[in-house]
Amino acid sequence: MLQQHNAAQPHVNNQRPLQAADRPVPVSTWVSSFRDEFQHMPRPEVPDFDPFDEDTEESSGISPSDDIGALTINDLGQNGNTTDASVPITLDDIQPSVAFQEDAAFLQSTEFEPEALVTEIIPPPVPTTSSCDWYLPPPEVGTSLLAEYLNDFNAAYPLYDPHVIADHLRVCYAGQSDGSSVAWTSAYVIFGIAHMLRAMSTTGTAYDGAMSKYYLARIYNGLNGVLFSPPSLGLVQCLIGVVSLISTTPCSYHLPEGHFISTALRVIHSISYQEDGTRITKKEEEEQEQRVFWLAFILDTNASIVNNTPTTHRHEDVVPCQPDFASKTLGALTAAEGDWKVDIFALRVNLAMIQAEAIDQVLSVGSRNTTAMDLDAALAVVLARLLAFHDHEIFQLSPSQLFQMLYRSDIVHTVSLEASYFATVFRLHAFVTFERNARINPFSLEGMSRIAKAKKQKGFAAAKRLLSLLPIAPRGDVGLYWQQHRVFLAALITVFAHHIYNPQDEPPTSTEISQYNQVLTDIGIMVQNSGNVEIGQIRALALTLFMKLETGLRIQWIQAIAEKNGTLTPDILRGESGTS
């Protein structure tokens, strides 16, 4: 029966959905040829429906399984423990006990129904897995989404080889995909991320954000098939893509991304350490595997810093694997005009290595057995590495310079990198503020409440730098804010607490006050649209500090006027207010 059950199972084809092309081709050539071939290629029969029409979704009802037969109950007379026929026994010699008479009366009563009990022991039928309906957007829309994904996301975050993913989508639209969960999830990852990017553009609408969540929902429906797929590079890319979609939507509070990151790292680790000689890979594929591993590693260290969770790999395990990024074409930001270029992917990897060192040497469980002197020394080394990292040219450019040099999508990557840097600095200084207690997460409501009471904010400069970049970045209920809102709130609380407890320092300018107020407003829009209580509580804490700061600045302003004029009148206050 087990053999029949196994034979009836669907078999996964040996086709790899993401096969590399023989020769590298420029991205523009792939996208152009992709668009031209749509007019002549055969189209699969794709159901025509509105993605948001719930009536068109396949029913996920429960149907009986052919592999489970009805349970039968053997005749009680077939029990092997029979009495010996040679012993004569007469019924007259047997006297039933009182308990037996009660049981017999119960069995003979109408309240006892054996059939009902038998029905209850039969387990419910196994639900059948709903088949994928293979929805694809119209070819013209798919081509546009692919181009935006490659230019605005993949150029700085090299999850796919451009020609490989373009060829894969061509196969899907031609109806020649192997139909596996990995194949379709790869397509949905591209479309979902592209819509997320559109939502952050100057022409973005709420529809783009909704479509990003729509493709994430489609991926989630087929997630079982993805997780049970054989280990492959395509599987790891799907998992990283799922994390990117989860972290840039309100779903991050309902779908924790940590287990996807851990699974991706373990799968790519097993692929890279296959030593049986059966895998024949090209140099391009090996380089892409390395890039994908480091993308997963970056996600892992960032999540550990913000969520106060352990990492999948230790720092000492990955130090020998750190690649040489010289002469790499993927992972770079290029200025809109001129030859200026920065390898932001290499910067991300370098920061992730510092984060891993900080976690292992300072924040991990093992460091709790370290002496205070050794712990302070390790902390000083990590902070020195962070300062040296932040000396890079991209961190020295002013917001106006970045706004003039970079495209809007590249500004998003720059702000994200700056946020990761500040999060690391904030985490380490909070460790000292909490008297070296690594169990408290400074990005939680409890942690930020404690930070707000600290008179010394050593992360003030990094927080101020991060907040200065937000006016040139997309804002509001968009992917960047959902991905970094905890870090943005931590930066606000750091700046507010510094100015409240250090009034003798240079106060914030009116422009900075307006910018901080705008960030609070943008996060308030997120809370209003999502109804997230946790974000609302932390924002309320930041808003309380902001009002306290404004009140203190107002008092300082009035005192300065009184010292200047010797007296205070409504006319003097109105005159000073008009000139300020």
KOLDREN-833689 format. One record per residue (C-alpha): residue number from 1; x, y, z; residue in one letter. Coordinates in steps of 0.2 Angstrom, whole numbers, plus 5000, padded with zeros to 4 digits. Last residue first. Layout:
KOLDREN-833689
- NUM  X  Y  Z  a .
...
END
This chain:
KOLDREN-833689
- 580  5065  5419  5069  s .
- 579  5061  5437  5063  t .
- 578  5042  5435  5064  g .
- 577  5043  5427  5081  s .
- 576  5054  5441  5088  e .
- 575  5041  5454  5083  g .
- 574  5027  5444  5090  r .
- 573  5036  5441  5106  l .
- 572  5041  5460  5107  i .
- 571  5023  5465  5104  d .
- 570  5016  5453  5117  p .
- 569  5028  5461  5130  t .
- 568  5043  5454  5139  l .
- 567  5056  5464  5148  t .
- 566  5075  5466  5148  g .
- 565  5076  5466  5129  n .
- 564  5090  5453  5126  k .
- 563  5088  5444  5142  e .
- 562  5069  5442  5140  a .
- 561  5071  5437  5122  i .
- 560  5084  5423  5127  a .
- 559  5072  5417  5140  q .
- 558  5057  5416  5128  i .
- 557  5068  5406  5116  w .
- 556  5074  5394  5130  q .
- 555  5056  5391  5135  i .
- 554  5051  5387  5117  r .
- 553  5065  5375  5115  l .
- 552  5060  5366  5131  g .
- 551  5042  5365  5125  t .
- 550  5048  5358  5108  e .
- 549  5058  5345  5117  l .
- 548  5044  5340  5128  k .
- 547  5033  5338  5113  m .
- 546  5046  5328  5104  f .
- 545  5048  5317  5119  l .
- 544  5030  5313  5120  t .
- 543  5029  5310  5101  l .
- 542  5044  5297  5103  a .
- 541  5034  5288  5116  l .
- 540  5018  5289  5106  a .
- 539  5028  5282  5091  r .
- 538  5033  5267  5102  i .
- 537  5015  5264  5107  q .
- 536  5009  5266  5089  g .
- 535  5022  5254  5082  i .
- 534  5017  5241  5094  e .
- 533  4998  5243  5091  v .
- 532  4998  5241  5072  n .
- 531  4982  5247  5065  g .
- 530  4989  5245  5048  s .
- 529  4983  5261  5039  n .
- 528  4983  5272  5055  q .
- 527  4999  5265  5061  v .
- 526  5008  5268  5044  m .
- 525  5001  5286  5043  i .
- 524  5008  5289  5061  g .
- 523  5025  5284  5054  i .
- 522  5023  5297  5041  d .
- 521  5018  5310  5054  t .
- 520  5032  5306  5065  l .
- 519  5044  5308  5051  v .
- 518  5036  5325  5047  q .
- 517  5039  5331  5064  n .
- 516  5057  5326  5064  y .
- 515  5059  5336  5047  q .
- 514  5050  5351  5054  s .
- 513  5062  5351  5070  i .
- 512  5077  5349  5058  e .
- 511  5071  5365  5048  t .
- 510  5068  5375  5064  s .
- 509  5086  5371  5069  t .
- 508  5090  5358  5083  p .
- 507  5099  5366  5098  p .
- 506  5117  5367  5100  e .
- 505  5122  5360  5116  d .
- 504  5118  5368  5133  q .
- 503  5101  5359  5133  p .
- 502  5109  5342  5135  n .
- 501  5096  5331  5143  y .
- 500  5082  5336  5131  i .
- 499  5093  5338  5116  h .
- 498  5100  5321  5118  h .
- 497  5083  5313  5122  a .
- 496  5076  5320  5106  f .
- 495  5090  5314  5095  v .
- 494  5090  5296  5102  t .
- 493  5071  5295  5102  i .
- 492  5071  5300  5084  l .
- 491  5085  5288  5079  a .
- 490  5076  5274  5088  a .
- 489  5060  5278  5079  l .
- 488  5069  5277  5062  f .
- 487  5077  5261  5067  v .
- 486  5060  5253  5071  r .
- 485  5053  5260  5055  h .
- 484  5066  5252  5044  q .
- 483  5058  5239  5033  q .
- 482  5040  5246  5035  w .
- 481  5047  5264  5031  y .
- 480  5057  5258  5016  l .
- 479  5042  5248  5009  g .
- 478  5030  5262  5009  v .
- 477  5016  5269  5021  d .
- 476  5025  5286  5022  g .
- 475  5041  5292  5014  r .
- 474  5052  5290  4999  p .
- 473  5069  5297  5002  a .
- 472  5076  5315  5001  i .
- 471  5068  5320  5017  p .
- 470  5074  5305  5026  l .
- 469  5093  5308  5024  l .
- 468  5094  5320  5038  s .
- 467  5087  5307  5050  l .
- 466  5101  5295  5047  l .
- 465  5115  5309  5050  r .
- 464  5106  5314  5066  k .
- 463  5105  5296  5072  a .
- 462  5124  5293  5068  a .
- 461  5129  5309  5078  a .
- 460  5117  5305  5093  f .
- 459  5124  5287  5095  g .
- 458  5133  5292  5111  k .
- 457  5117  5297  5119  q .
- 456  5121  5302  5137  k .
- 455  5107  5307  5148  k .
- 454  5098  5291  5147  a .
- 453  5079  5291  5151  k .
- 452  5074  5289  5132  a .
- 451  5085  5274  5131  i .
- 450  5075  5265  5145  r .
- 449  5059  5268  5136  s .
- 448  5067  5263  5120  m .
- 447  5071  5246  5128  g .
- 446  5054  5243  5135  e .
- 445  5045  5247  5118  l .
- 444  5057  5236  5109  s .
- 443  5072  5242  5098  f .
- 442  5084  5242  5113  p .
- 441  5081  5223  5115  n .
- 440  5085  5218  5133  i .
- 439  5094  5201  5135  r .
- 438  5111  5209  5131  a .
- 437  5113  5216  5149  n .
- 436  5129  5225  5149  r .
- 435  5123  5239  5161  e .
- 434  5108  5243  5150  f .
- 433  5117  5259  5144  t .
- 432  5132  5249  5139  v .
- 431  5121  5237  5128  f .
- 430  5112  5253  5122  a .
- 429  5129  5259  5115  h .
- 428  5131  5243  5105  l .
- 427  5113  5242  5098  r .
- 426  5113  5260  5093  f .
- 425  5129  5258  5084  v .
- 424  5123  5243  5075  t .
- 423  5106  5251  5071  a .
- 422  5115  5267  5065  f .
- 421  5125  5256  5052  y .
- 420  5109  5247  5046  s .
- 419  5100  5263  5044  a .
- 418  5114  5271  5034  e .
- 417  5113  5255  5022  l .
- 416  5094  5257  5020  s .
- 415  5096  5276  5017  v .
- 414  5109  5272  5003  t .
- 413  5098  5258  4995  h .
- 412  5083  5270  4995  v .
- 411  5093  5284  4988  i .
- 410  5097  5271  4974  d .
- 409  5079  5270  4970  s .
- 408  5077  5289  4969  r .
- 407  5092  5290  4956  y .
- 406  5108  5297  4963  l .
- 405  5119  5312  4961  m .
- 404  5107  5327  4964  q .
- 403  5099  5319  4980  f .
- 402  5115  5313  4986  l .
- 401  5123  5330  4985  q .
- 400  5108  5338  4994  s .
- 399  5109  5325  5008  p .
- 398  5127  5328  5011  s .
- 397  5141  5317  5005  l .
- 396  5152  5310  5019  q .
- 395  5143  5293  5021  f .
- 394  5146  5289  5002  i .
- 393  5165  5293  5004  e .
- 392  5168  5279  5016  h .
- 391  5173  5285  5034  d .
- 390  5158  5275  5041  h .
- 389  5168  5259  5040  f .
- 388  5182  5266  5050  a .
- 387  5170  5272  5063  l .
- 386  5162  5254  5063  l .
- 385  5179  5246  5065  r .
- 384  5182  5257  5080  a .
- 383  5166  5253  5088  l .
- 382  5170  5234  5086  v .
- 381  5187  5236  5094  v .
- 380  5180  5246  5109  a .
- 379  5167  5233  5112  l .
- 378  5180  5219  5112  a .
- 377  5190  5229  5125  a .
- 376  5175  5233  5135  d .
- 375  5171  5214  5135  l .
- 374  5189  5209  5140  d .
- 373  5188  5221  5155  m .
- 372  5171  5216  5160  a .
- 371  5176  5198  5161  t .
- 370  5168  5186  5148  t .
- 369  5156  5173  5153  n .
- 368  5141  5183  5146  r .
- 367  5151  5183  5129  s .
- 366  5145  5166  5126  g .
- 365  5127  5171  5126  v .
- 364  5130  5183  5111  s .
- 363  5131  5202  5112  l .
- 362  5149  5207  5114  v .
- 361  5161  5196  5104  q .
- 360  5149  5185  5093  d .
- 359  5136  5199  5090  i .
- 358  5149  5212  5087  a .
- 357  5159  5201  5076  e .
- 356  5143  5197  5066  a .
- 355  5139  5216  5064  q .
- 354  5157  5219  5058  i .
- 353  5155  5206  5045  m .
- 352  5138  5213  5040  a .
- 351  5145  5230  5038  l .
- 350  5158  5223  5026  n .
- 349  5145  5213  5016  v .
- 348  5134  5229  5015  r .
- 347  5149  5239  5009  l .
- 346  5153  5226  4996  a .
- 345  5135  5227  4989  f .
- 344  5136  5246  4989  i .
- 343  5150  5246  4977  d .
- 342  5151  5265  4973  v .
- 341  5151  5274  4956  k .
- 340  5154  5291  4950  w .
- 339  5157  5292  4932  d .
- 338  5146  5306  4927  g .
- 337  5127  5309  4927  e .
- 336  5114  5298  4936  a .
- 335  5127  5292  4948  a .
- 334  5130  5273  4948  t .
- 333  5127  5262  4963  l .
- 332  5135  5245  4962  a .
- 331  5130  5227  4966  g .
- 330  5133  5219  4950  l .
- 329  5148  5222  4939  t .
- 328  5162  5215  4949  k .
- 327  5180  5220  4945  s .
- 326  5186  5219  4963  a .
- 325  5174  5211  4975  f .
- 324  5185  5199  4983  d .
- 323  5175  5187  4994  p .
- 322  5174  5184  5012  q .
- 321  5174  5165  5014  c .
- 320  5188  5164  5027  p .
- 319  5179  5176  5039  v .
- 318  5163  5166  5037  v .
- 317  5165  5153  5051  d .
- 316  5174  5165  5063  e .
- 315  5159  5177  5063  h .
- 314  5146  5163  5068  r .
- 313  5133  5157  5057  h .
- 312  5114  5156  5060  t .
- 311  5114  5172  5070  t .
- 310  5106  5173  5087  p .
- 309  5091  5185  5090  t .
- 308  5090  5203  5097  n .
- 307  5077  5208  5084  n .
- 306  5086  5223  5077  v .
- 305  5104  5217  5078  i .
- 304  5100  5198  5074  s .
- 303  5089  5204  5059  a .
- 302  5103  5214  5052  n .
- 301  5115  5199  5054  t .
- 300  5104  5187  5045  d .
- 299  5099  5198  5031  l .
- 298  5117  5202  5027  i .
- 297  5121  5183  5028  f .
- 296  5107  5179  5016  a .
- 295  5114  5192  5004  l .
- 294  5131  5185  5006  w .
- 293  5125  5168  5001  f .
- 292  5116  5174  4986  v .
- 291  5132  5183  4980  r .
- 290  5142  5167  4983  q .
- 289  5130  5157  4973  e .
- 288  5130  5170  4959  q .
- 287  5149  5168  4958  e .
- 286  5148  5149  4957  e .
- 285  5135  5151  4943  e .
- 284  5146  5163  4933  e .
- 283  5161  5151  4935  k .
- 282  5151  5137  4928  k .
- 281  5144  5122  4938  t .
- 280  5146  5104  4937  i .
- 279  5139  5096  4953  r .
- 278  5142  5077  4954  t .
- 277  5159  5079  4962  g .
- 276  5154  5072  4978  d .
- 275  5160  5087  4987  e .
- 274  5144  5097  4991  q .
- 273  5149  5111  5002  y .
- 272  5142  5125  4992  s .
- 271  5124  5117  4991  i .
- 270  5123  5113  5010  s .
- 269  5128  5131  5014  h .
- 268  5115  5138  5002  i .
- 267  5102  5127  5010  v .
- 266  5107  5132  5028  r .
- 265  5108  5150  5024  l .
- 264  5091  5150  5016  a .
- 263  5083  5141  5030  t .
- 262  5089  5153  5043  s .
- 261  5083  5168  5032  i .
- 260  5066  5160  5030  f .
- 259  5065  5156  5049  h .
- 258  5069  5174  5053  g .
- 257  5055  5182  5042  e .
- 256  5042  5183  5055  p .
- 255  5025  5182  5046  l .
- 254  5012  5192  5056  h .
- 253  5022  5207  5061  y .
- 252  5031  5208  5044  s .
- 251  5015  5207  5035  c .
- 250  5014  5226  5036  p .
- 249  5025  5226  5020  t .
- 248  5043  5229  5016  t .
- 247  5050  5215  5028  s .
- 246  5038  5202  5020  i .
- 245  5043  5206  5002  l .
- 244  5062  5205  5005  s .
- 243  5060  5189  5016  v .
- 242  5050  5181  5001  v .
- 241  5064  5186  4989  g .
- 240  5077  5178  5001  i .
- 239  5067  5162  5001  l .
- 238  5065  5162  4982  c .
- 237  5083  5165  4980  q .
- 236  5087  5150  4991  v .
- 235  5075  5139  4981  l .
- 234  5083  5144  4965  g .
- 233  5100  5140  4971  l .
- 232  5094  5122  4974  s .
- 231  5090  5111  4988  p .
- 230  5075  5100  4983  p .
- 229  5058  5107  4986  s .
- 228  5049  5105  5002  f .
- 227  5050  5123  5007  l .
- 226  5044  5129  4990  v .
- 225  5029  5117  4990  g .
- 224  5024  5122  5007  n .
- 223  5025  5140  5002  l .
- 222  5012  5139  4988  g .
- 221  4999  5149  4997  n .
- 220  5012  5161  5004  y .
- 219  5019  5165  4986  i .
- 218  5001  5170  4981  r .
- 217  4999  5181  4996  a .
- 216  5016  5189  4993  l .
- 215  5010  5193  4975  y .
- 214  4995  5201  4982  y .
- 213  5005  5211  4995  k .
- 212  5015  5219  4981  s .
- 211  4999  5222  4972  m .
- 210  4992  5232  4986  a .
- 209  5007  5242  4987  g .
- 208  5006  5246  4968  d .
- 207  4987  5250  4970  y .
- 206  4991  5263  4984  a .
- 205  5000  5273  4971  t .
- 204  5017  5277  4965  g .
- 203  5021  5291  4953  t .
- 202  5036  5298  4962  t .
- 201  5042  5280  4965  s .
- 200  5040  5271  4982  m .
- 199  5025  5261  4976  a .
- 198  5034  5257  4960  r .
- 197  5047  5248  4971  l .
- 196  5035  5238  4980  m .
- 195  5027  5233  4963  h .
- 194  5044  5228  4957  a .
- 193  5047  5217  4972  i .
- 192  5030  5208  4970  g .
- 191  5033  5205  4951  f .
- 190  5051  5198  4953  i .
- 189  5046  5187  4968  v .
- 188  5030  5181  4959  y .
- 187  5041  5175  4945  a .
- 186  5053  5166  4957  s .
- 185  5038  5159  4966  t .
- 184  5032  5151  4949  w .
- 183  5048  5141  4946  a .
- 182  5051  5137  4964  v .
- 181  5033  5129  4966  s .
- 180  5036  5118  4951  s .
- 179  5027  5120  4935  g .
- 178  5041  5114  4924  d .
- 177  5039  5131  4914  s .
- 176  5036  5129  4895  q .
- 175  5020  5140  4894  g .
- 174  5029  5153  4884  a .
- 173  5026  5166  4897  y .
- 172  5035  5155  4910  c .
- 171  5050  5152  4898  v .
- 170  5052  5170  4895  r .
- 169  5051  5173  4913  l .
- 168  5066  5161  4916  h .
- 167  5076  5170  4902  d .
- 166  5074  5186  4910  a .
- 165  5079  5178  4927  i .
- 164  5095  5171  4919  v .
- 163  5100  5186  4909  h .
- 162  5099  5197  4925  p .
- 161  5109  5185  4936  d .
- 160  5098  5185  4951  y .
- 159  5098  5192  4969  l .
- 158  5111  5206  4965  p .
- 157  5105  5219  4977  y .
- 156  5112  5235  4970  a .
- 155  5108  5232  4952  a .
- 154  5094  5219  4957  n .
- 153  5083  5233  4964  f .
- 152  5080  5248  4953  d .
- 151  5087  5242  4936  n .
- 150  5083  5224  4937  l .
- 149  5066  5226  4945  y .
- 148  5061  5240  4934  e .
- 147  5065  5230  4919  a .
- 146  5056  5215  4925  l .
- 145  5040  5225  4930  l .
- 144  5040  5233  4912  s .
- 143  5041  5216  4904  t .
- 142  5027  5209  4915  g .
- 141  5016  5223  4911  v .
- 140  5018  5221  4892  e .
- 139  5016  5202  4894  p .
- 138  4999  5204  4904  p .
- 137  5001  5198  4922  p .
- 136  5004  5180  4925  l .
- 135  4993  5168  4935  y .
- 134  4999  5150  4935  w .
- 133  4983  5143  4943  d .
- 132  4993  5134  4956  c .
- 131  4985  5118  4961  s .
- 130  4977  5117  4978  s .
- 129  4985  5104  4990  t .
- 128  4972  5091  4995  t .
- 127  4966  5091  5012  p .
- 126  4968  5074  5021  v .
- 125  4951  5067  5026  p .
- 124  4946  5068  5044  p .
- 123  4952  5055  5056  p .
- 122  4941  5039  5059  i .
- 121  4939  5037  5078  i .
- 120  4923  5048  5079  e .
- 119  4914  5037  5066  t .
- 118  4917  5022  5076  v .
- 117  4910  5030  5091  l .
- 116  4894  5035  5082  a .
- 115  4892  5018  5075  e .
- 114  4893  5010  5093  p .
- 113  4877  5020  5098  e .
- 112  4875  5019  5117  f .
- 111  4860  5030  5123  e .
- 110  4847  5016  5117  t .
- 109  4852  5005  5132  s .
- 108  4859  4988  5129  q .
- 107  4877  4993  5132  l .
- 106  4873  5003  5148  f .
- 105  4863  4988  5155  a .
- 104  4878  4976  5151  a .
- 103  4890  4989  5160  d .
- 102  4879  4989  5175  e .
- 101  4877  4970  5176  q .
- 100  4896  4969  5174  f .
- 99  4899  4981  5189  a .
- 98  4887  4970  5200  v .
- 97  4897  4955  5196  s .
- 96  4890  4941  5185  p .
- 95  4889  4923  5193  q .
- 94  4896  4910  5182  i .
- 93  4893  4891  5187  d .
- 92  4876  4891  5177  d .
- 91  4885  4896  5162  l .
- 90  4894  4879  5161  t .
- 89  4913  4877  5158  i .
- 88  4922  4862  5153  p .
- 87  4940  4864  5151  v .
- 86  4946  4855  5135  s .
- 85  4941  4870  5124  a .
- 84  4955  4880  5131  d .
- 83  4950  4898  5131  t .
- 82  4954  4910  5117  t .
- 81  4967  4924  5117  n .
- 80  4969  4926  5098  g .
- 79  4954  4937  5097  n .
- 78  4944  4933  5081  q .
- 77  4927  4934  5090  g .
- 76  4928  4953  5092  l .
- 75  4926  4954  5073  d .
- 74  4939  4966  5067  n .
- 73  4934  4985  5065  i .
- 72  4936  4992  5048  t .
- 71  4944  5009  5044  l .
- 70  4939  5016  5027  a .
- 69  4953  5019  5015  g .
- 68  4965  5033  5014  i .
- 67  4975  5035  4998  d .
- 66  4960  5042  4988  d .
- 65  4960  5057  4999  s .
- 64  4943  5065  5003  p .
- 63  4941  5084  4998  s .
- 62  4944  5098  5009  i .
- 61  4940  5116  5003  g .
- 60  4954  5127  4997  s .
- 59  4943  5135  4984  s .
- 58  4952  5143  4969  e .
- 57  4951  5162  4969  e .
- 56  4939  5169  4957  t .
- 55  4927  5175  4970  d .
- 54  4940  5185  4979  e .
- 53  4941  5197  4965  d .
- 52  4958  5206  4969  f .
- 51  4968  5199  4956  p .
- 50  4954  5203  4943  d .
- 49  4952  5188  4931  f .
- 48  4957  5181  4915  d .
- 47  4963  5163  4918  p .
- 46  4979  5160  4909  v .
- 45  4979  5148  4894  e .
- 44  4997  5149  4889  p .
- 43  5002  5161  4876  r .
- 42  5012  5155  4861  p .
- 41  5026  5167  4856  m .
- 40  5024  5180  4842  h .
- 39  5020  5196  4850  q .
- 38  5028  5192  4866  f .
- 37  5045  5190  4857  e .
- 36  5048  5208  4855  d .
- 35  5046  5212  4874  r .
- 34  5059  5199  4879  f .
- 33  5070  5204  4865  s .
- 32  5071  5221  4873  s .
- 31  5072  5215  4891  v .
- 30  5087  5203  4886  w .
- 29  5096  5216  4876  t .
- 28  5094  5229  4889  s .
- 27  5101  5218  4902  v .
- 26  5117  5215  4892  p .
- 25  5120  5197  4887  v .
- 24  5132  5184  4896  p .
- 23  5135  5169  4886  r .
- 22  5129  5151  4889  d .
- 21  5113  5156  4898  a .
- 20  5111  5150  4916  a .
- 19  5096  5138  4920  q .
- 18  5084  5145  4933  l .
- 17  5069  5133  4932  p .
- 16  5080  5118  4934  r .
- 15  5073  5104  4925  q .
- 14  5074  5087  4934  n .
- 13  5055  5086  4935  n .
- 12  5047  5084  4952  v .
- 11  5037  5069  4953  h .
- 10  5018  5069  4958  p .
- 9  5013  5055  4971  q .
- 8  5004  5040  4965  a .
- 7  5019  5029  4965  a .
- 6  5022  5033  4983  n .
- 5  5004  5028  4988  h .
- 4  5005  5012  4978  q .
- 3  5022  5008  4987  q .
- 2  5014  5012  5004  l .
- 1  5000  5000  5000  m .
END
